[in-house]
Structures are given as C-alpha cells and as structure tokens.
C-alpha cells in the first residue's frame, strides 16, 4: 500500500507541476530568470526559456512514468534528486525570500514560500520510499511499449510547451484572462481580512537612537527626531488578484481610468520594452491602430520603456502610436506575447492575441463580435482536449492490447 501511495502521490505532484508550467512556458521562464538574477546572471530571457521547457518536460515525464507505473527503477533516482534539490532551494527561499514565490505550480496555484517548503517536505519521504523500493515495482508492459509510451508522453508535453509559446498559454490562470473584469479584480471585498501589521518608529535624541511602537511613541516630547520607520507583517491580509494597475501617458498624465473604464473598445499593443520586441508585425499593428481609430476606439502601446525610447521607436517605424507607460512585470502578466494585443471594453478583457496570431485589421472593426466568434471556435481548448483524448487513447491501447 505504501508503495502505491508513494508512487501515485509523488507522480501526481510532478505531473501537475510539469503540466501547469508547460501551458505557460514564458511565465515559468520569467520565474527562472528571477532565480538567475539572485545568483548574478542577468539578461537571461533566452536561458530562462530553455530551462523552462526543459524543467516542465522532465517534471511531467517523471510524473508520467510514476502515475502509469512503468520504468520506476529508471525514474526513481532522478525523482529523488529533484525532490532533494527542490527542497533545498525552497528552504533557502523560505528563509531569505529572494523571490516572492517559488512558482512551482505556475499561476495555477499560488503557494507562499513556507507552504512550498512544507509541500516538498511532505513529498520527499514518498520519493525516498520509491527510490529504496524501486526494485519491487514491476511493469506489465513489454520494453518496446514502455519506450513508445515514454515517447508519446514526451511528445505531448513538449508539443504543449511549444504551442503555448508560439501562440498564447492554452490555459490562462492569470487575473487578466479573457472575460476577466479588471476593476472587480482590483477591489477588496467588504469585510475582507485586513491583516495585522506592526509599525516601529526609529527616533533619535542627543545622539541616541531608540525604537518606539505606536503605543509608547513619545508624542508629547518634541526633542525626539524622526529617523526612520519599519512595518512588520504579523498576519497577511486579503490581497486582490490585481494589487495595482497604473497607466501614464508620455506627458506623465494618469490615463488608467480612460483605459479600464472606457465604454469604447481599448486596444493595447503590449510591449514590455519597445527596444526588444519583434518588429516583424509592426505594420500589422499600425493597420489595426488605424482601424481602431476609424471606429472611434482607443489604441495605445503599453510599455515600460522610457518616453525617449518610445519616441525613437515611433520615429523609426513612422507609427504615430499613443503610449501608455506601465510597470514591466504587470505587462508581462497581462499577456505573454511580445508584442501582444489585448482588447478591453468597459474594464473587461474581451480578446488577447500574440503577434504570431493577429487577426486581419478588417476583422476587428467590431472586436467584441470577433472575440465571441473566436471563443466559440475554442481553438486553444479544442487542441488541448484533442491531445488529451489522443494521449489517453494511446495509453489505453498500449495497456489493454
């Protein structure tokens, strides 16, 4: 019984972790780049992307073997090494918090650093059981069928990663998914837990510094000079899915309300850094911009680049874009394309396109109608379900016959 529970529990953790990373390889690459920044490796987007696809493929294929119960002797050691490595890394992250979360389950399930460590500490003993009892696991399949099953699983997860990379994530777990009401995602519900915080004030008097709390602050003694303050989180309160979203014009005017509360469609060409984007489709974006303006819609290039970089970009392409300056991390969360196109109407995300799948400008005269047609077509989900059905069918055939 312990062998079975160990194999299935560990396998499901690896299978799920690899799958949710594969549906959003760019998101996983962003998280890996954060880790690389911690160890002093900068500008690591390409390395991060390669490691992202490699990591999700290895995790998924290990879980795939464990759940289906074949080649256990082969995958037992890599599984244990992965768990030991993950546990050590998450122990370091929990203690020193160099990143906000480990990203072990992508955006599908958000765990705190301590929760992630506890999850690994719970899973690690089961990985040890698999390793030390690996010779007791027996597969009912012939060796040829086992190799074929490995190939099928690896083809599925790598195909899923590359498809989601070329287009957009097949499943979108972020707060800016199609259909998301942005203003609602920014609100804190009435009665929500506000959390508990403690603020300490550092004051100085006659060259001596002392810390005071709110309760013993020397309000009536003006001889104390304020130096600094620090706030400690005792209990984390409710955090809305979108904690902050701000857009500024190149003249430093706040245009957030104009973008997320407009009754007309708002087109956002999202490019975290205009200096680094693929320029192959710029003319296509210009055509979409012209169509949007002709139909009394707004069009902005949402970017974290400085105003000077926006001006140089605009002059180079003779685009006559309007720019909405925003935080780079926020833009990468909104859409994984670089550049990508997001259409918002009355605060609701109605469509998202990568630059590799832009519709013709003429199709976007009525963007809401076009987005509904695309949703009804269900291209991404149909592709995913078709692959899942084929994968399940092949597994059944290999085991049954």
Secondary structure, 3 states (H helix, E strand, C coil): CHHHHHHHHHHHHHHHHHHHHHCCHHHHHHHHHHHHHHCCCCCCHHHHHHHHHHHHHHHHHHHHHHHHCCCHHHHHHHHHHHHHHHHHHHHHHHHHCCCCCCCCCCCCCCCCHHHHHHHHHHHHHHHHHHHHCHHHCCCCCCHHHHHHHHHHHHHHHHHHHHHHHHCCCCCCCCCCCCCCEHHHHHCCCCCCCCCEEEEEEEEEECCEEEEECCCCCCCCCCCCEEEEEEEEEEECCCCCCCCCCCCECCCCCECHHHHHCCCCCEEEEECCCHHHCCCCCHHHHHHHHHHHHHCCCEEEEEECCCHHHHHHHHHHHCCCCCEEECCHHHHHHHCCCCCEEEEEECCEEEEEEECCCCCCHHHHCCHHHHHHHHHHHCHHHHHHHHHHHHHHHHHHHHHHC
